[in-house]
Every structure is written in C-alpha cells, then in structure tokens.
Amino acid sequence: MQISLVSMKWAWFYTVIFLFVWTIVDYINTGEMGLAFFLFITQNLVHLGIQTYMKWKLGKDEK
C-alpha cells in the first residue's frame, strides 16, 4: 500500500510539472492559455477538494 501511495504521489507531481511547462510553452507560442492550463487547474482543484473533504470527514468521525 505504501509503495502504491508513493508512486501515485510521484506520478501526480510529474503530471503537475509537465502540465505547468506545457502551459508556459503554449502561452509563449500562442499568447493564450490552452487545454493544458485547464487540465492543470482542474486537476489541482479536484486534488485539493478531495483532500479537504477527506480531512473534514476524518475530523468529523473523531468527534
């Protein structure tokens, strides 16, 4: 389980870096934000949303 969690963390980190670089290159070449930017933002919003919900749920269960 720990190995899977660590590998998912590194895969997520790689995707974030890749999308960030792709967004910068796309913006330099076209002057606008493309699909990579949308995916970058929404991926991180989903990640933060689920993380916040799970922390809230864990805190709720402790009471």
C-alpha positions as CSV (number, residue, x, y, z in Angstrom):
1,M,0.0,0.0,0.0
2,Q,2.8,2.4,0.9
3,I,4.6,1.7,-2.4
4,S,1.4,2.5,-4.3
5,L,0.9,5.7,-2.4
6,V,4.4,6.9,-3.0
7,S,4.3,6.0,-6.7
8,M,0.9,7.9,-7.1
9,K,2.4,10.9,-5.4
10,W,5.4,11.0,-7.8
11,A,3.1,10.4,-10.8
12,W,0.9,13.3,-9.7
13,F,4.0,15.5,-9.2
14,Y,5.3,14.6,-12.6
15,T,1.9,15.4,-14.2
16,V,1.8,18.8,-12.5
17,I,5.3,19.8,-13.6
18,F,4.6,18.5,-17.2
19,L,1.3,20.4,-17.4
20,F,2.9,23.6,-16.0
21,V,5.7,23.5,-18.5
22,W,3.3,22.7,-21.3
23,T,1.1,25.7,-20.3
24,I,4.1,28.1,-20.2
25,V,5.3,26.9,-23.7
26,D,1.8,27.1,-25.1
27,Y,1.3,30.6,-23.7
28,I,4.7,31.7,-25.2
29,N,3.9,30.2,-28.6
30,T,0.2,31.2,-28.9
31,G,-0.3,34.0,-26.4
32,E,-3.3,32.2,-24.8
33,M,-3.9,29.5,-22.3
34,G,-4.9,26.2,-23.8
35,L,-6.3,22.8,-22.8
36,A,-3.2,22.1,-20.7
37,F,-3.9,25.0,-18.5
38,F,-7.5,23.9,-18.0
39,L,-6.4,20.4,-17.1
40,F,-3.6,21.8,-14.8
41,I,-6.1,23.9,-12.8
42,T,-8.9,21.4,-12.6
43,Q,-6.6,18.6,-11.6
44,N,-5.3,20.6,-8.7
45,L,-8.8,21.8,-7.7
46,V,-10.1,18.2,-7.6
47,H,-7.0,17.2,-5.6
48,L,-7.4,20.0,-3.1
49,G,-11.2,19.4,-2.9
50,I,-10.9,15.7,-2.2
51,Q,-8.1,16.3,0.3
52,T,-10.1,18.9,2.1
53,Y,-13.2,16.7,2.2
54,M,-11.3,13.7,3.5
55,K,-9.7,15.8,6.3
56,W,-13.1,17.2,7.2
57,K,-14.6,13.7,7.2
58,L,-11.8,12.3,9.3
59,G,-12.2,15.1,11.8
60,K,-15.9,14.6,11.9
61,D,-15.5,10.9,12.6
62,E,-13.2,11.6,15.6
63,K,-15.9,13.5,17.5
